Amino acid sequence: MRHVPLAAFKDRASEYIAAAEKGEEIIITRHGRPAAKLTTAIDREERQRRAREALDRLMEHRERMRAEGRTATIEEMIAWKNEGRP
């Protein structure tokens, strides 16, 4: 759990929201005292289900590549990881 002053949260809100989406709890403080808690809107079971589905898709892709006699480069894997991100 990370404590963040309100001013810092205002400056880097997107970063803290991304951390909360990944499961981290962010406590926003005002004058050194907790004022709010930022957490993911997706429950733990949903996150686990999504992670399992993503892993299953990766394993299927790996099997298709193997059947074609191909391997992936580090650059390809990084591009796949970042696909759809701004």
For each residue, the residues with C-beta under 8 A, 3 or more apart:
1: 24 25 26 27
2: 19 24 25 26 27
3: 27 29 34
4: 8 9 16 26 27 28 29
5: 8 9 28 29 30
6: 9 10 28 29 30 35
7: 10 11
8: 4 5 11 12
9: 4 5 6 12 13 16 26 28
10: 6 7 13
11: 7 8
12: 8 9 15 16
13: 9 10 16 17
14: 17 18
15: 12 18 19
16: 4 9 12 13 19 20 26 38
17: 13 14 20 21 38
18: 14 15 21 22
19: 2 15 16 22 24 26
20: 16 17 23 24 25 26 38 39 40
21: 17 18 40 42
22: 18 19 40
23: 20 40 44 47
24: 1 2 19 20
25: 1 2 20 37 38 39
26: 1 2 4 9 16 19 20 37 38 39
27: 1 2 3 4 34 36 37 38
28: 4 5 6 9 34 35 36 37 38
29: 3 4 5 6 32 33 34 35
30: 5 6 33 35
31:
32: 29
33: 29 30
34: 3 27 28 29 37
35: 6 28 29 30
36: 27 28
37: 25 26 27 28 34
38: 16 17 20 25 26 27 28
39: 20 25 26
40: 20 21 22 23 43 47
41:
42: 21 46 47 50
43: 40 46 47
44: 23 47 48
45: 48 49
46: 42 43 49 50
47: 23 40 42 43 44 50 51
48: 44 45 51 52
49: 45 46 52 53
50: 42 46 47 53 54
51: 47 48 54 55
52: 48 49 55 56
53: 49 50 56 57
54: 50 51 57 58
55: 51 52 58 59
56: 52 53 59 60
57: 53 54 60 61
58: 54 55 61 62
59: 55 56 62 63
60: 56 57 63 64
61: 57 58 64 65
62: 58 59 65 66
63: 59 60 66 67
64: 60 61 67 68
65: 61 62 68 70 71 72
66: 62 63 69 70
67: 63 64
68: 64 65
69: 66
70: 65 66
71: 65
72: 65 76 77 80
73: 76 77
74: 77 78
75: 78 79
76: 72 73 79 80
77: 72 73 74 80 81
78: 74 75 81 82
79: 75 76 82 83
80: 72 76 77 83
81: 77 78
82: 78 79 85
83: 79 80
84:
85: 82
86:
